Amino acid sequence: MSVQTETPRVPEILAILDSLEPGERRLLRDVSWEEYEQLLDELGGGYAPRIQYDEGTLELMAPLFIHERDKELASILVRVLAEETGLEVLAAGSTTFKRKSLRKGAEPDACFYIRNIDRVAGKERIDLHSDPPPDLVIEIDVTHPQRSKMKTYARFGVPEFWRFNGKRFEIFELIGNTYAARESSLAFPILRAEDIGDLIEQNRSKGDIAATNSFRKWAQARKPKA
């Protein structure tokens, strides 16, 4: 899939967003931080395309159905694992996280607060200058790799990052300023990277309740015996 680049302004960016086809990706160069923030203000909440800002480059992506389905399955899996392991989680969805000092902004496909729930619960907005980043970020890269997002989340200080390319799941742990691959999840040690892809593939054709039951059965079979 080709990637087109342009030098836009906010009205042009809005028009591009309206014209995006599912699975389409556009890179826009030389976008100022002020234009990025104006774009977010114009869009308000609840818009469908994913928007990432990285030091002047704006990435726009319209998700495919399979992308959204895999994201939902991964989120259901996290909730089931939390219940079965006695952890509390707070889903933050595709919240826009940004820091002007870093000139970076991103919207995860899904993310969760786990250790830092008490610091963000009840808030209407998250400010990364004073609030912690999510403890877990999930990105579904079905149509193209988004390695630049890893660098963004590393700069934000996200401790655990999951990436799925449609076939293979990877789990990364933030060590220093970069991510290192792990075999199992930091938050849910019973879960290995290879397990996530298998579980999602096995449950794509099921409804949410059936998938939830399937994940629960799997988790219960792997919990340490009391």
PLY file of the C-alpha trace (Angstrom):
ply
format ascii 1.0
element vertex 226
property float x
property float y
property float z
element edge 225
property int vertex1
property int vertex2
end_header
0.00 0.00 0.00
1.46 3.36 -1.02
1.78 6.21 1.45
1.10 9.73 0.22
2.72 12.75 1.87
1.59 16.36 1.76
1.99 19.72 3.53
-1.55 20.43 4.79
-3.50 22.83 6.99
-6.35 21.94 9.32
-9.27 22.28 6.83
-7.37 20.13 4.35
-6.62 17.56 7.05
-10.31 17.39 7.97
-11.18 16.84 4.31
-8.60 14.06 4.09
-10.08 12.40 7.19
-13.53 12.49 5.60
-12.19 10.81 2.46
-10.22 7.99 4.12
-11.22 4.49 3.10
-11.09 1.64 5.64
-7.50 0.45 5.93
-6.11 3.59 4.27
-3.16 5.40 5.79
-1.92 8.94 5.09
1.25 10.64 6.27
1.26 14.44 6.35
4.54 16.31 6.79
5.38 19.68 8.34
2.32 19.85 10.58
2.87 22.20 13.52
1.96 21.31 17.10
-0.60 24.11 17.02
-2.24 22.61 13.91
-2.30 19.19 15.58
-4.02 20.57 18.68
-6.45 22.59 16.55
-7.31 19.43 14.63
-8.09 17.59 17.88
-10.25 20.50 19.03
-12.14 20.56 15.72
-12.79 16.83 15.85
-13.88 16.72 19.48
-14.37 13.28 21.02
-15.49 10.03 19.48
-13.95 10.26 16.01
-13.12 6.97 14.33
-9.77 7.46 12.51
-6.56 7.01 14.51
-4.29 10.04 14.64
-0.63 10.07 15.63
1.68 13.07 15.80
5.45 12.66 15.85
7.60 15.76 15.66
5.84 17.36 12.69
4.59 14.20 10.95
0.88 13.43 11.23
-0.33 9.89 10.55
-4.01 9.28 9.76
-5.44 5.76 9.61
-8.99 4.50 9.10
-9.32 1.08 10.79
-10.65 -2.01 9.04
-13.33 -4.18 10.63
-10.78 -6.94 11.34
-8.57 -4.36 13.06
-11.39 -3.29 15.37
-12.48 -6.86 15.99
-8.99 -7.97 17.02
-8.69 -4.91 19.25
-11.96 -5.77 21.01
-10.94 -9.39 21.47
-7.61 -8.33 23.00
-9.47 -5.98 25.34
-11.89 -8.72 26.38
-8.91 -10.96 27.06
-7.36 -8.33 29.35
-10.59 -7.97 31.32
-10.95 -11.75 31.72
-7.34 -12.11 32.85
-7.82 -9.29 35.36
-10.87 -11.01 36.82
-9.20 -14.40 36.98
-5.97 -13.11 38.54
-7.61 -10.70 40.98
-6.32 -7.50 39.37
-8.31 -4.33 38.82
-8.04 -2.63 35.44
-9.33 0.66 34.09
-9.84 0.74 30.33
-8.84 4.01 28.67
-9.70 2.94 25.11
-8.22 5.16 22.40
-7.63 8.19 24.60
-5.40 10.82 22.98
-2.12 11.00 24.88
0.17 13.90 24.03
3.08 15.92 25.36
3.97 19.25 23.80
7.50 19.12 25.24
8.12 15.91 23.27
6.09 17.02 20.22
4.40 13.63 20.26
0.79 12.47 20.43
-0.83 9.08 19.90
-4.09 7.21 20.31
-3.72 3.53 21.25
-6.04 0.97 19.77
-6.65 0.00 23.40
-4.97 0.75 26.69
-5.39 0.04 30.39
-4.37 1.47 33.72
-3.49 -1.24 36.23
-0.93 -0.12 38.81
-1.81 3.56 38.43
-5.60 3.35 38.56
-5.82 5.43 41.74
-3.96 8.29 40.08
-6.37 8.66 37.15
-9.73 7.21 38.28
-12.47 9.83 38.14
-10.58 12.26 35.90
-12.11 13.68 32.75
-8.77 14.35 31.05
-5.29 12.88 31.23
-2.34 15.28 31.18
0.94 13.42 30.70
2.84 16.32 32.22
1.38 15.39 35.60
-0.51 12.11 35.14
1.01 8.68 34.47
0.71 6.99 31.06
-1.29 3.76 30.72
0.31 0.64 32.20
-0.53 -1.38 29.09
-0.97 -0.29 25.47
-2.26 -2.56 22.69
-1.72 -1.83 18.99
-3.20 -3.87 16.14
-1.07 -3.42 13.01
-3.03 -5.48 10.49
-2.32 -3.32 7.44
1.10 -1.83 8.17
3.80 -1.71 10.87
3.75 1.22 13.28
7.16 0.98 14.88
7.25 4.76 15.30
4.43 4.37 17.83
6.69 2.20 19.96
9.13 5.08 20.22
6.32 7.42 21.18
5.01 5.14 23.92
8.55 4.59 25.16
9.01 8.35 25.49
5.71 8.53 27.35
6.94 5.83 29.74
4.36 3.09 29.02
5.78 0.01 30.82
4.11 -2.72 28.70
3.29 -2.73 24.99
1.48 -5.42 22.97
1.62 -5.44 19.17
-0.29 -7.70 16.80
0.32 -7.78 13.03
-2.66 -9.96 12.22
-0.71 -13.19 12.64
1.82 -12.78 15.43
1.55 -11.13 18.82
4.56 -9.58 20.52
4.93 -8.36 24.10
7.44 -5.65 24.99
8.72 -4.31 28.30
10.11 -0.80 28.69
13.70 -1.06 29.88
15.33 2.32 30.18
14.19 4.28 27.14
13.53 1.38 24.75
11.33 -1.70 24.50
12.65 -5.23 24.81
10.68 -8.29 23.73
9.31 -10.58 26.43
7.87 -14.08 26.32
5.12 -13.30 28.83
3.10 -10.32 30.04
4.32 -8.11 32.87
0.80 -7.57 34.18
-0.42 -11.13 33.55
2.51 -13.58 33.84
0.36 -16.59 32.88
-0.08 -15.07 29.41
2.61 -15.65 26.78
2.89 -13.66 23.57
2.25 -16.77 21.47
-0.94 -17.48 23.45
-2.56 -14.14 22.56
-2.42 -14.65 18.81
-3.77 -18.18 19.12
-6.63 -17.08 21.39
-7.65 -14.24 19.10
-7.50 -16.40 15.98
-9.59 -19.11 17.64
-12.27 -16.64 18.71
-12.58 -14.25 15.74
-15.71 -15.98 14.47
-17.41 -16.00 17.88
-19.57 -13.40 19.57
-18.29 -11.47 22.56
-19.95 -13.66 25.19
-18.67 -16.87 23.61
-15.18 -15.37 23.32
-15.31 -14.26 26.95
-16.23 -17.77 28.06
-13.46 -19.23 25.92
-10.86 -16.86 27.37
-12.07 -17.57 30.89
-11.80 -21.32 30.44
-8.28 -20.90 29.10
-7.22 -18.63 31.98
-8.69 -20.87 34.64
-6.80 -23.85 33.25
-3.51 -21.96 33.57
-3.91 -20.32 36.96
-1.52 -21.66 39.60
-3.18 -24.23 41.81
-4.01 -22.99 45.32
0 1
1 2
2 3
3 4
4 5
5 6
6 7
7 8
8 9
9 10
10 11
11 12
12 13
13 14
14 15
15 16
16 17
17 18
18 19
19 20
20 21
21 22
22 23
23 24
24 25
25 26
26 27
27 28
28 29
29 30
30 31
31 32
32 33
33 34
34 35
35 36
36 37
37 38
38 39
39 40
40 41
41 42
42 43
43 44
44 45
45 46
46 47
47 48
48 49
49 50
50 51
51 52
52 53
53 54
54 55
55 56
56 57
57 58
58 59
59 60
60 61
61 62
62 63
63 64
64 65
65 66
66 67
67 68
68 69
69 70
70 71
71 72
72 73
73 74
74 75
75 76
76 77
77 78
78 79
79 80
80 81
81 82
82 83
83 84
84 85
85 86
86 87
87 88
88 89
89 90
90 91
91 92
92 93
93 94
94 95
95 96
96 97
97 98
98 99
99 100
100 101
101 102
102 103
103 104
104 105
105 106
106 107
107 108
108 109
109 110
110 111
111 112
112 113
113 114
114 115
115 116
116 117
117 118
118 119
119 120
120 121
121 122
122 123
123 124
124 125
125 126
126 127
127 128
128 129
129 130
130 131
131 132
132 133
133 134
134 135
135 136
136 137
137 138
138 139
139 140
140 141
141 142
142 143
143 144
144 145
145 146
146 147
147 148
148 149
149 150
150 151
151 152
152 153
153 154
154 155
155 156
156 157
157 158
158 159
159 160
160 161
161 162
162 163
163 164
164 165
165 166
166 167
167 168
168 169
169 170
170 171
171 172
172 173
173 174
174 175
175 176
176 177
177 178
178 179
179 180
180 181
181 182
182 183
183 184
184 185
185 186
186 187
187 188
188 189
189 190
190 191
191 192
192 193
193 194
194 195
195 196
196 197
197 198
198 199
199 200
200 201
201 202
202 203
203 204
204 205
205 206
206 207
207 208
208 209
209 210
210 211
211 212
212 213
213 214
214 215
215 216
216 217
217 218
218 219
219 220
220 221
221 222
222 223
223 224
224 225
